[in-house]
Amino acid sequence: MPDSTPAASRPLIPLWLALVGALVGGAVLDAAFPDIGWWPLAFFGVAFSLVGLIGRSSWGAVAVGAVFGASFYFIHISWITRYLGALPWFGLAGIETVFFALGSIPIALSYRWLPRLAGGRWARLIALPALVAGLWTARELFMGSWPYTGFPWGRIGMSQSESPLAQIASWTGVSGLTFLMVFVVAAAIEGVRVVRRVGIRAALPAGVVAVVLLVVPAFPTTDAGSYRIGSVQGNGPAGYFDEREPYGVMRAQLDATEAIIDEPMDLLVWPEGGIDADPLSNDSVAEVLDRLSTRVDAPLLVNAATARGENIYNTSMLWEAGADNPLAIHDKSRPVPMGEYVPDRWFFELIVPDLIGLIQREYTPGSNPPFMDVAGVGVGLAICFDVLYDDVIWSGAAEGAQVYVFQTNNADFRDTDENLQQLAFARMRAIETGRSVVNISTVGTSQVIAPDGRELDGLPAAVAGAMITDVPLRTGLTPAVIAGGAVQVALGWGSVIALLAAGLVLALRRRRT
């Protein structure tokens, strides 16, 4: 018979202990990400959150979620203070905390409603954990897309770049990996709660999914040969507030390129902002690029701020001596709010005029695909934080990318965890798509990553250097690329609809009685 007694949805622990657990849990979850990177801690961090939400009222869920969210985000993105100070840190971490807190209400409601609607043992062990995991995933998807372009920086699945679980992302995408990880935790919690009545079988759902996470290999893509790529980390004055002479960043890239100038290569890559002038309008810079392409006897993939009409773009360009340059361009599709442009500037100037006044850049979002055909080799692109957005990465693979180049500029976050966290995202993208990634930064850390996530080559942070790497090419699309969007819709919207349906059924039952 279904267990419809109130005990199934009562709080496991008092509110004060749940708040303490949330404070600890947020810090534990952060430790699963770089620079600490102890990936199993992600499961424990999620457990701290869920145990505190079981049986909680809506306001109690907000309190627990707010403490957990603040503990996690204020630690996780503390690198924002490196140049910009405490105010942007409080602003971004604060809004993420609010969203995390509000997103805890549906999870708490699922723990209150579903046992009353379907209190059977297996419903508690399978349906309830699936609903909880789906709602957690839905919250991640919302926070990663709104407001403006969102901030998908703290996704649970992204914490697994160094773990054996990362290969699951090639099948389900990062959102699917988040879902499965939270399911394991929620199912384990319910297994402990019903173990006296079910026995060892209570561990079956969590155990089966855990085994799947550990033993399923990455989806195999097809070997398509190799491509010899030179990549340069100039370590120049590339930060927003760095003092520099005209063309100082480009000179740094040129100097670092000298180490590989005589090496044979198929493509030479410079990082985001590697050229501190617009080669589309500056003839002297264009001539420098022509001469460099001639010297290395290969096309260049470079990046600069470019102007077209009244709009300014963050642009990657394919450049080759003797051609009608640029041969191809890609403009960054999601400029960073409050970094590369100020949305609703008039409003924020009313609140913090001095800080907003420092942000002079107003980049326009690009609309061209993140892909270039380089002499028959498909190269997928992501400029800096665009690596966070699933659709940008999947679009490049769908267009025909056989390898990825991620150009980034971490100079504003030197000596922080930011560049290591972003590098972990790049590694996850390699595994998710089954393709090599050349992640090249102005100041590091730069790496060439194999399709299985292994480091093939690298440059440490804060040094000038260059790499020549024979990078594996791959063809074929992983299930994550083909169906990742559908997985997100099914998990995100599906879980929200399921919760609303459960609430409606319970409301109708109350009306009848």
Wavefront OBJ file of the C-alpha trace (Angstrom):
o trace
v 0.000 0.000 0.000
v 1.256 3.555 -0.676
v 2.808 5.275 2.290
v 0.587 8.350 2.566
v 1.428 9.134 6.177
v 2.914 12.552 6.945
v 6.146 10.871 8.085
v 7.200 10.397 4.456
v 7.470 14.148 3.960
v 8.570 15.339 7.395
v 11.856 17.221 7.837
v 14.807 14.940 8.470
v 16.634 17.538 10.543
v 15.634 20.753 12.329
v 15.931 24.022 10.441
v 18.926 25.268 12.422
v 20.877 22.122 11.541
v 19.773 22.350 7.912
v 21.175 25.890 7.764
v 24.484 24.749 9.240
v 24.578 21.884 6.749
v 23.853 24.277 3.880
v 26.710 26.528 4.951
v 29.100 23.568 4.983
v 27.631 22.014 1.838
v 28.222 25.065 -0.354
v 31.899 25.105 0.553
v 32.144 21.335 0.011
v 30.604 21.679 -3.454
v 33.055 24.433 -4.383
v 35.947 22.138 -3.457
v 34.813 19.731 -6.192
v 35.810 22.371 -8.773
v 39.334 23.631 -9.519
v 41.650 24.641 -8.093
v 40.999 21.992 -5.410
v 39.145 19.748 -7.827
v 38.219 16.832 -5.530
v 35.384 15.681 -7.789
v 33.665 13.188 -5.380
v 32.875 16.127 -3.098
v 30.198 17.213 -5.586
v 28.024 14.324 -4.365
v 28.490 15.291 -0.735
v 27.755 18.945 -1.472
v 24.478 18.016 -3.171
v 23.602 15.742 -0.258
v 23.991 18.593 2.241
v 21.523 20.626 0.202
v 18.913 17.908 -0.308
v 18.858 16.638 3.279
v 18.167 20.170 4.467
v 15.282 20.602 1.999
v 13.350 17.438 2.818
v 10.043 18.323 4.468
v 10.842 22.011 4.507
v 8.232 24.746 4.054
v 8.640 27.179 1.171
v 10.206 29.818 3.388
v 12.394 27.196 5.022
v 13.514 26.047 1.557
v 14.369 29.644 0.646
v 16.456 29.975 3.803
v 18.333 26.708 3.238
v 18.831 27.453 -0.466
v 20.044 30.987 0.229
v 22.653 29.830 2.747
v 23.838 27.034 0.461
v 23.902 29.294 -2.620
v 25.768 32.062 -0.806
v 28.295 29.632 0.649
v 28.955 28.168 -2.790
v 28.908 31.218 -5.062
v 30.723 33.701 -2.832
v 33.609 31.213 -2.657
v 33.347 29.876 -6.193
v 33.543 33.200 -8.043
v 35.685 35.165 -5.604
v 38.112 35.639 -8.514
v 35.876 38.505 -9.698
v 37.448 40.707 -7.031
v 40.902 40.441 -8.678
v 40.452 43.747 -10.533
v 36.863 44.822 -10.120
v 36.634 44.774 -6.332
v 33.906 43.593 -3.978
v 30.851 45.292 -5.480
v 30.573 43.206 -8.696
v 31.379 40.102 -6.646
v 28.508 40.819 -4.264
v 26.229 41.687 -7.173
v 26.815 38.519 -9.212
v 27.125 36.101 -6.293
v 24.106 37.761 -4.705
v 21.817 37.336 -7.723
v 22.958 33.732 -8.146
v 22.186 33.133 -4.458
v 18.669 34.528 -4.909
v 18.029 32.276 -7.906
v 19.441 29.257 -6.096
v 17.210 29.985 -3.107
v 14.049 30.408 -5.187
v 14.922 27.271 -7.145
v 15.022 25.340 -3.875
v 11.271 25.789 -3.390
v 10.245 23.353 -6.172
v 12.678 20.756 -4.803
v 11.191 21.104 -1.311
v 7.686 20.850 -2.778
v 8.601 17.636 -4.558
v 9.642 16.120 -1.226
v 6.311 17.195 0.302
v 3.968 16.362 -2.560
v 5.210 13.234 -4.278
v 5.179 10.917 -1.194
v 1.536 11.930 -0.640
v 0.663 11.287 -4.249
v 2.715 8.126 -4.807
v 4.150 6.969 -1.516
v 5.048 3.450 -2.588
v 8.563 2.282 -1.911
v 9.716 2.224 -5.515
v 8.104 5.556 -6.238
v 10.134 6.921 -3.336
v 13.296 5.270 -4.656
v 12.941 6.126 -8.359
v 10.247 8.693 -9.172
v 11.061 11.073 -6.326
v 14.852 11.148 -6.974
v 14.172 11.619 -10.708
v 11.897 14.579 -10.011
v 14.393 16.136 -7.589
v 17.263 15.668 -10.055
v 15.186 17.140 -12.866
v 14.285 20.208 -10.824
v 17.942 20.738 -9.863
v 18.833 20.523 -13.549
v 16.019 22.930 -14.460
v 17.406 25.448 -11.969
v 20.852 25.164 -13.558
v 19.405 25.705 -17.019
v 17.456 28.771 -15.889
v 20.454 30.318 -14.133
v 22.572 29.612 -17.195
v 20.303 31.540 -19.526
v 18.727 34.443 -17.591
v 18.982 37.349 -17.020
v 20.627 38.533 -20.220
v 22.744 35.537 -21.274
v 22.839 33.939 -17.817
v 25.829 32.639 -15.894
v 26.241 28.840 -16.272
v 29.400 28.712 -14.168
v 28.453 26.398 -11.280
v 26.869 23.423 -13.074
v 27.344 20.180 -11.158
v 28.310 18.246 -14.273
v 31.164 20.642 -15.021
v 32.849 19.644 -11.753
v 33.683 16.217 -13.222
v 36.269 17.156 -15.857
v 38.986 15.110 -14.103
v 36.724 12.241 -13.001
v 35.817 8.930 -14.655
v 32.239 10.217 -14.844
v 33.077 12.845 -17.465
v 32.602 10.430 -20.356
v 28.852 10.357 -19.650
v 28.703 13.922 -20.991
v 29.348 12.567 -24.509
v 26.017 10.728 -24.260
v 23.817 13.120 -22.316
v 25.567 16.493 -22.336
v 26.569 18.287 -19.166
v 22.941 18.761 -18.098
v 22.327 15.034 -18.353
v 25.405 14.383 -16.227
v 24.103 16.820 -13.609
v 20.770 14.975 -13.595
v 22.356 11.552 -13.100
v 24.649 12.766 -10.321
v 21.824 14.400 -8.373
v 19.658 11.310 -8.960
v 22.318 9.112 -7.342
v 22.426 11.360 -4.272
v 18.640 11.698 -3.965
v 18.110 7.952 -4.484
v 20.756 7.139 -1.876
v 19.032 9.426 0.636
v 15.663 7.788 -0.001
v 17.296 4.364 0.167
v 18.521 5.120 3.682
v 15.041 6.350 4.651
v 13.227 3.172 3.520
v 15.936 0.565 4.052
v 14.197 -0.955 7.085
v 11.192 -1.928 4.951
v 12.942 -2.776 1.683
v 16.295 -4.063 2.856
v 19.329 -4.044 0.600
v 17.070 -3.492 -2.415
v 16.762 0.122 -1.286
v 20.268 0.728 -2.631
v 19.420 -0.666 -6.079
v 18.380 2.515 -7.991
v 21.280 4.609 -6.717
v 23.688 1.721 -7.224
v 22.608 0.997 -10.792
v 22.950 4.620 -11.874
v 26.295 4.930 -10.052
v 27.605 1.900 -11.938
v 26.399 3.389 -15.223
v 28.221 6.615 -14.420
v 31.441 4.747 -13.732
v 31.556 2.093 -16.456
v 29.930 3.568 -19.570
v 32.745 4.670 -21.923
v 32.741 7.869 -23.929
v 30.900 7.735 -27.229
v 33.471 6.898 -29.922
v 34.016 9.440 -32.668
v 35.921 8.563 -35.844
v 39.622 9.177 -36.355
v 40.199 11.623 -39.232
v 43.978 12.020 -39.075
v 45.840 14.855 -37.407
v 46.418 18.567 -37.856
v 49.614 20.399 -36.897
v 48.654 23.515 -34.930
v 50.957 26.172 -33.539
v 49.504 28.118 -30.614
v 50.965 31.151 -28.850
v 50.578 32.493 -25.319
v 52.179 35.931 -25.416
v 51.674 36.870 -21.731
v 51.497 40.536 -22.687
v 49.651 43.456 -21.080
v 46.239 42.117 -22.095
v 44.229 43.008 -18.977
v 41.531 45.652 -19.024
v 43.460 47.890 -16.651
v 47.002 46.929 -17.722
v 49.302 49.766 -18.700
v 50.505 49.267 -22.242
v 52.102 50.933 -25.192
v 50.353 50.924 -28.568
v 50.426 47.414 -30.087
v 51.961 46.035 -26.866
v 49.761 42.926 -26.855
v 50.465 42.133 -30.510
v 54.201 42.562 -29.953
v 54.026 40.068 -27.103
v 52.361 37.542 -29.421
v 54.938 38.166 -32.146
v 57.826 37.738 -29.721
v 56.432 34.465 -28.366
v 55.801 33.192 -31.906
v 59.523 33.407 -32.718
v 60.117 30.174 -30.811
v 58.150 28.184 -33.415
v 58.485 30.449 -36.455
v 60.529 27.919 -38.447
v 58.460 24.866 -37.493
v 56.143 23.405 -40.133
v 52.483 23.856 -39.203
v 49.028 23.801 -40.762
v 47.572 26.642 -38.674
v 48.893 29.259 -36.241
v 46.566 30.335 -33.435
v 46.726 33.447 -31.260
v 44.469 34.036 -28.226
v 41.503 36.323 -27.738
v 42.569 39.956 -27.894
v 45.986 38.954 -29.234
v 45.833 41.962 -31.548
v 45.155 45.293 -29.835
v 44.100 47.079 -33.052
v 41.561 46.410 -35.766
v 43.265 44.718 -38.749
v 40.158 45.371 -40.841
v 40.839 49.104 -40.741
v 44.522 49.306 -39.761
v 46.708 48.654 -42.804
v 49.943 48.383 -40.827
v 48.502 45.611 -38.625
v 47.175 43.825 -41.700
v 50.661 43.963 -43.240
v 52.174 42.469 -40.072
v 49.721 39.575 -40.269
v 50.467 39.062 -43.962
v 54.211 38.883 -43.269
v 53.679 36.494 -40.344
v 51.527 34.182 -42.440
v 54.214 34.190 -45.107
v 56.959 33.364 -42.605
v 55.110 30.420 -41.046
v 53.712 29.343 -44.450
v 50.305 28.756 -42.879
v 47.047 30.621 -42.243
v 46.530 32.463 -38.950
v 43.565 32.296 -36.591
v 43.676 35.576 -34.666
v 41.309 37.725 -32.619
v 40.706 41.449 -32.157
v 37.973 43.978 -31.545
v 36.630 44.985 -34.940
v 34.287 47.746 -36.069
v 31.678 47.404 -38.789
v 29.496 50.443 -39.158
v 28.473 51.598 -35.687
v 28.898 48.146 -34.138
v 31.950 46.702 -32.394
v 32.506 42.953 -32.270
v 34.831 40.526 -30.520
v 36.051 38.837 -33.700
v 38.090 35.778 -34.582
v 39.569 35.970 -38.092
v 41.158 33.525 -40.477
v 44.071 35.308 -42.185
v 46.379 34.139 -44.961
v 49.031 35.990 -46.914
v 48.022 36.858 -50.460
v 44.325 36.259 -49.838
v 41.376 38.616 -49.677
v 41.527 38.842 -45.895
v 39.968 37.946 -43.659
v 39.074 34.635 -45.262
v 36.437 34.022 -42.560
v 35.235 35.658 -39.390
v 33.359 34.632 -36.267
v 31.986 37.219 -33.851
v 31.480 36.276 -30.215
v 27.821 35.400 -29.820
v 27.442 36.174 -26.121
v 29.463 39.190 -24.969
v 29.813 39.185 -21.187
v 27.322 41.489 -19.431
v 29.091 44.095 -17.275
v 32.390 43.115 -18.891
v 32.071 43.466 -22.641
v 28.884 45.519 -22.634
v 26.485 47.052 -20.111
v 22.876 45.977 -20.552
v 20.360 48.634 -19.510
v 23.259 51.000 -18.888
v 20.949 53.856 -17.908
v 19.595 51.796 -14.994
v 22.926 50.589 -13.627
v 24.458 54.050 -13.937
v 21.799 55.238 -11.495
v 23.055 52.648 -8.961
v 26.846 52.506 -9.456
v 27.816 55.267 -11.905
v 31.545 55.190 -11.118
v 31.860 51.454 -11.704
v 29.728 51.438 -14.850
v 31.737 54.380 -16.166
v 34.847 52.180 -16.198
v 33.236 49.792 -18.700
v 33.617 51.546 -22.036
v 33.308 48.492 -24.261
v 29.971 47.854 -25.928
v 30.360 44.697 -27.983
v 27.516 43.609 -30.242
v 26.540 39.903 -30.232
v 27.575 38.083 -33.375
v 25.258 36.021 -35.539
v 27.708 34.055 -37.704
v 28.323 30.372 -36.879
v 31.221 29.348 -34.585
v 32.956 27.459 -37.359
v 35.600 27.952 -40.047
v 36.705 25.774 -42.938
v 40.513 25.944 -42.970
v 41.695 24.341 -46.195
v 39.202 21.518 -45.834
v 39.564 21.045 -42.064
v 36.561 22.050 -39.960
v 37.526 24.181 -36.945
v 34.928 24.869 -34.246
v 35.289 28.061 -32.217
v 34.388 29.516 -28.848
v 35.681 32.878 -27.675
v 36.379 32.989 -23.936
v 33.161 32.575 -21.911
v 31.291 31.273 -24.981
v 32.778 27.912 -23.946
v 30.119 27.856 -21.202
v 27.181 27.770 -23.580
v 26.114 24.362 -24.871
v 24.500 25.605 -28.071
v 27.681 27.396 -29.178
v 29.712 24.203 -28.819
v 27.084 21.935 -30.356
v 26.623 24.322 -33.278
v 30.315 24.113 -34.163
v 30.203 20.315 -34.226
v 27.001 20.299 -36.278
v 28.634 22.640 -38.812
v 31.441 20.115 -39.337
v 34.123 20.880 -36.745
v 36.851 18.237 -36.574
v 38.781 20.128 -33.891
v 38.020 23.059 -31.603
v 39.987 26.227 -30.936
v 39.001 28.160 -27.823
v 40.604 31.617 -27.763
v 40.488 33.336 -24.389
v 41.962 36.184 -22.389
v 42.269 35.536 -18.644
v 44.474 38.563 -17.977
v 41.863 40.249 -15.780
v 41.884 37.185 -13.499
v 45.592 36.446 -13.137
v 46.563 34.314 -10.135
v 42.974 33.193 -9.462
v 40.961 30.001 -9.888
v 39.120 31.439 -12.902
v 41.525 30.230 -15.555
v 41.643 26.689 -14.086
v 37.855 26.528 -13.861
v 37.531 27.679 -17.459
v 40.160 25.151 -18.515
v 38.064 22.427 -16.852
v 35.095 23.531 -18.961
v 37.262 23.211 -22.079
v 38.226 19.681 -21.061
v 34.583 18.743 -20.569
v 33.793 20.105 -24.034
v 36.463 17.883 -25.571
v 34.927 14.806 -23.947
v 31.360 15.889 -24.656
v 31.969 16.362 -28.386
v 34.665 13.721 -28.890
v 37.032 16.299 -30.364
v 40.417 17.772 -29.540
v 40.507 21.280 -28.089
v 43.240 23.893 -28.414
v 42.554 26.207 -25.471
v 44.882 29.181 -25.920
v 45.024 32.130 -23.512
v 46.910 35.401 -23.497
v 48.340 34.679 -20.038
v 47.477 30.998 -19.421
v 46.865 28.356 -18.503
v 46.868 27.109 -22.131
v 46.454 23.468 -23.104
v 45.902 21.167 -26.040
v 43.358 18.560 -24.956
v 42.705 15.195 -26.603
v 39.161 13.969 -27.394
v 39.250 11.824 -24.245
v 40.254 14.766 -22.031
v 43.983 13.997 -21.761
v 46.445 16.873 -21.886
v 48.543 16.622 -25.051
v 50.509 19.832 -24.591
v 50.430 22.833 -22.305
v 51.873 26.128 -21.150
v 51.793 27.256 -17.508
v 50.214 30.518 -16.491
v 52.107 33.814 -16.477
v 54.819 32.823 -18.958
v 55.279 33.590 -22.635
v 55.507 30.512 -24.804
v 54.366 28.628 -27.877
v 53.396 25.075 -28.756
v 53.514 22.970 -31.904
v 51.126 20.051 -31.531
v 49.913 17.289 -33.826
v 46.259 17.475 -32.862
v 43.951 14.497 -33.530
v 40.988 15.196 -35.826
v 37.620 13.514 -35.367
v 34.382 13.203 -37.298
v 30.961 11.935 -36.261
v 28.554 13.501 -33.797
v 28.120 12.339 -30.226
v 24.601 11.792 -28.824
v 25.167 14.880 -26.677
v 25.568 17.038 -29.788
v 22.613 15.439 -31.594
v 20.118 15.269 -28.741
v 21.554 17.462 -25.984
v 18.950 20.169 -26.522
v 16.115 17.634 -26.351
v 17.591 16.187 -23.157
v 17.575 19.653 -21.601
v 13.964 20.273 -22.576
v 12.880 16.862 -21.274
v 14.718 17.189 -17.966
v 14.085 20.884 -17.377
v 10.556 21.510 -18.579
v 9.547 17.897 -17.992
v 10.356 18.069 -14.293
v 8.583 21.422 -13.885
v 5.464 20.085 -15.624
v 5.574 16.918 -13.513
v 5.738 18.962 -10.298
v 2.846 21.185 -11.398
v 0.818 18.101 -12.311
v 1.493 16.579 -8.891
v 0.395 19.791 -7.184
v -2.771 19.946 -9.299
v -3.733 16.351 -8.514
v -3.221 16.924 -4.791
v -5.304 20.098 -4.949
v -8.141 18.220 -6.684
v -7.981 15.477 -4.065
v -8.268 18.037 -1.265
v -11.262 19.600 -2.983
v -13.041 16.296 -3.186
v -12.502 15.561 0.482
l 1 2 3 4 5 6 7 8 9 10 11 12 13 14 15 16 17 18 19 20 21 22 23 24 25 26 27 28 29 30 31 32 33 34 35 36 37 38 39 40 41 42 43 44 45 46 47 48 49 50 51 52 53 54 55 56 57 58 59 60 61 62 63 64 65 66 67 68 69 70 71 72 73 74 75 76 77 78 79 80 81 82 83 84 85 86 87 88 89 90 91 92 93 94 95 96 97 98 99 100 101 102 103 104 105 106 107 108 109 110 111 112 113 114 115 116 117 118 119 120 121 122 123 124 125 126 127 128 129 130 131 132 133 134 135 136 137 138 139 140 141 142 143 144 145 146 147 148 149 150 151 152 153 154 155 156 157 158 159 160 161 162 163 164 165 166 167 168 169 170 171 172 173 174 175 176 177 178 179 180 181 182 183 184 185 186 187 188 189 190 191 192 193 194 195 196 197 198 199 200 201 202 203 204 205 206 207 208 209 210 211 212 213 214 215 216 217 218 219 220 221 222 223 224 225 226 227 228 229 230 231 232 233 234 235 236 237 238 239 240 241 242 243 244 245 246 247 248 249 250 251 252 253 254 255 256 257 258 259 260 261 262 263 264 265 266 267 268 269 270 271 272 273 274 275 276 277 278 279 280 281 282 283 284 285 286 287 288 289 290 291 292 293 294 295 296 297 298 299 300 301 302 303 304 305 306 307 308 309 310 311 312 313 314 315 316 317 318 319 320 321 322 323 324 325 326 327 328 329 330 331 332 333 334 335 336 337 338 339 340 341 342 343 344 345 346 347 348 349 350 351 352 353 354 355 356 357 358 359 360 361 362 363 364 365 366 367 368 369 370 371 372 373 374 375 376 377 378 379 380 381 382 383 384 385 386 387 388 389 390 391 392 393 394 395 396 397 398 399 400 401 402 403 404 405 406 407 408 409 410 411 412 413 414 415 416 417 418 419 420 421 422 423 424 425 426 427 428 429 430 431 432 433 434 435 436 437 438 439 440 441 442 443 444 445 446 447 448 449 450 451 452 453 454 455 456 457 458 459 460 461 462 463 464 465 466 467 468 469 470 471 472 473 474 475 476 477 478 479 480 481 482 483 484 485 486 487 488 489 490 491 492 493 494 495 496 497 498 499 500 501 502 503 504 505 506 507 508 509 510 511 512 513
